[in-house]
């Protein structure tokens, strides 16, 4: 077996040296191509991720705005119904059972959507309305002074306001 001999080419260099030069030249040719490809891939991925994140944020904001709108509508209905029933309870001995049931149905919906503080305030307002129906009627001349002292929905309104301010708007 004879030792492997390297042949020299026209430049006087051996084949393996020429091969090394060719590899170095190929490495320098591929580097910018790989960099360009990596930059393009990174740009595409960042565009996709940014679009996905902004869509997710918009959906979350829309959902939050819808939830706030539902609560506002529910609280408005409760305040209107409770105010009407309270005024009726002050001047009448006859209770409106269907209207009281509607009031408690609104409270039941609040149990699903609202904080505990709001639900407890609504329940207290409902109990006060029932107690007012059971109490003797208030004469019309005494109503202005009586209403200034006693606002059955003040606690409820304050609880609703605190809850609405606690909801972060993004």
C-alpha positions in Angstrom: 0.0 0.0 0.0 1.4 3.3 -1.0 1.0 6.6 0.9 -1.6 9.0 -0.4 -0.1 11.8 -2.4 -1.5 15.1 -3.0 -1.4 16.5 -6.5 -0.7 20.1 -7.0 -2.9 22.0 -9.4 -2.1 24.9 -11.8 -1.9 27.3 -9.0 0.7 25.2 -7.3 -1.5 24.4 -4.4 -2.5 21.0 -3.4 -6.0 19.7 -4.1 -7.0 19.7 -0.4 -5.9 23.4 0.0 -8.0 24.3 -3.1 -10.9 22.4 -1.6 -10.5 24.4 1.6 -10.6 27.7 -0.3 -13.7 26.6 -2.1 -15.4 25.7 1.2 -14.5 29.1 2.6 -15.9 30.8 -0.4 -19.2 28.8 -0.2 -19.5 29.7 3.5 -19.2 33.4 2.7 -21.8 33.1 -0.1 -24.3 31.2 2.2 -24.1 33.5 5.2 -25.9 36.5 3.7 -28.5 34.2 2.2 -29.2 32.5 5.6 -29.3 35.9 7.2 -31.8 37.1 4.7 -33.9 34.0 5.1 -33.8 34.3 8.9 -34.8 37.9 8.8 -37.7 37.2 6.5 -38.9 34.3 8.7 -38.6 36.4 11.8 -40.5 39.2 10.1 -43.3 36.9 9.0 -43.6 35.3 12.4 -43.6 38.6 14.2 -46.4 39.9 11.9 -48.5 36.8 12.5 -48.0 37.0 16.3 -48.7 40.8 16.4 -51.9 40.3 14.4 -53.0 37.5 16.6 -52.3 39.5 19.8 -54.2 42.6 18.5 -57.2 40.5 17.4 -57.2 38.8 20.8 -57.1 42.2 22.6 -59.9 43.6 20.4 -62.1 40.5 21.2 -61.4 40.9 24.9 -62.3 44.6 24.8 -65.5 43.9 22.9 -66.5 41.1 25.4 -65.7 43.4 28.3 -67.8 46.3 26.8 -70.7 43.9 26.2 -70.5 42.6 29.8 -70.5 46.2 31.1 -73.5 47.0 28.9 -75.4 44.0 30.2 -74.8 45.0 33.8 -75.8 48.6 33.1 -79.1 47.5 31.5 -79.8 45.0 34.4 -79.1 47.7 37.1 -81.2 50.2 35.2 -84.1 47.7 35.1 -83.7 46.9 38.8 -83.7 50.6 39.8 -86.8 51.4 37.8 -88.7 48.4 39.1 -87.6 48.9 42.7 -88.4 52.6 42.6 -91.9 52.0 41.3 -92.5 49.3 43.8 -91.2 51.4 46.7 -93.4 54.3 45.7 -96.4 51.9 45.5 -95.5 50.3 48.9 -95.5 53.7 50.6 -99.0 54.6 49.5 -100.7 51.2 49.2 -101.4 48.2 51.4 -102.0 45.9 48.5 -98.7 44.4 47.3 -98.0 43.6 43.7 -96.8 40.0 43.9 -96.0 39.7 40.1 -93.9 42.8 40.2 -92.1 41.6 43.4 -91.4 38.3 41.6 -89.9 40.3 38.6 -87.8 42.3 41.1 -86.4 39.1 42.6 -85.8 37.7 39.1 -83.6 40.7 38.4 -81.8 39.9 41.6 -81.3 36.3 40.5 -79.7 37.6 37.2 -77.4 39.8 39.3 -76.2 36.7 41.1 -74.8 35.5 37.8 -73.3 38.7 36.5 -72.5 40.9 39.5 -70.2 41.1 42.5 -71.5 39.9 45.9 -71.7 43.4 47.3 -74.2 44.5 44.6 -76.3 41.4 45.1 -76.5 41.9 48.8 -77.4 45.5 48.4 -80.2 44.5 45.9 -81.5 41.9 48.3 -81.6 44.5 51.2 -83.5 46.9 48.9 -86.0 44.1 48.1 -86.5 43.3 51.8 -87.0 47.0 52.5 -89.7 47.2 49.8 -91.5 44.1 51.3 -91.3 45.6 54.8 -92.7 48.9 53.5 -95.7 47.1 52.0 -96.3 45.5 55.4 -96.0 48.9 57.3 -98.8 51.4 57.5 -99.2 53.7 54.6 -97.4 57.0 54.7 -99.7 60.1 54.2 -98.9 62.1 51.1 -97.9 65.2 53.1 -95.2 63.2 55.0 -93.7 61.8 51.8 -91.1 64.6 51.0 -89.5 64.5 54.4 -89.7 60.7 54.6 -88.0 60.2 51.2 -85.1 62.5 52.0 -84.3 60.4 55.1 -84.7 57.1 53.4 -83.4 56.2 50.0 -83.8 52.4 49.5 -81.5 52.3 46.5 -78.6 54.5 47.8 -76.6 51.5 49.0 -77.4 49.6 45.8 -76.4 52.5 43.6 -73.1 53.0 45.4 -72.3 49.3 45.2 -73.0 49.4 41.4 -70.8 52.4 41.0 -67.9 50.8 42.9 -68.2 47.7 40.8 -68.3 49.6 37.5 -65.3 51.7 38.4 -63.4 48.5 39.4 -63.8 47.0 35.9 -60.6 47.8 34.0 -61.2 49.4 30.7 -58.3 48.7 28.3 
